[in-house]
Amino acid sequence: MFNIIKKKIDSYVTDIFKREIANLFKKDGDVYLDHHLKSESWAVIKLDKDEHTCYLKFVDLGKQDLKTIMEFLHQFERPHIDSAPHVEQYFKNLFYNENI
């Protein structure tokens, strides 16, 4: 019985920890998006806590469409996009025009 309770508590604490870390990345992290038209895309979320501590989170975006990727980017205040020039401009126009 004790093991079942311990597993439930561990699961609960793990869920809270994961949620808080995710919130930190969204609030304070810079997201760098590497978008590809013909292959899979990915993102790196970089969170600098101080001059000696940096956390990275890698997100595989697969072959998502631009709308799904924009929804992903809207979670972050500071997106950085690496893509084909016309797609990068499209992203920037959509993102910055909607956040004015």
Order of alpha helices (4+ residues) and beta strands (2+ residues): alpha-beta-beta-beta-alpha-beta-alpha
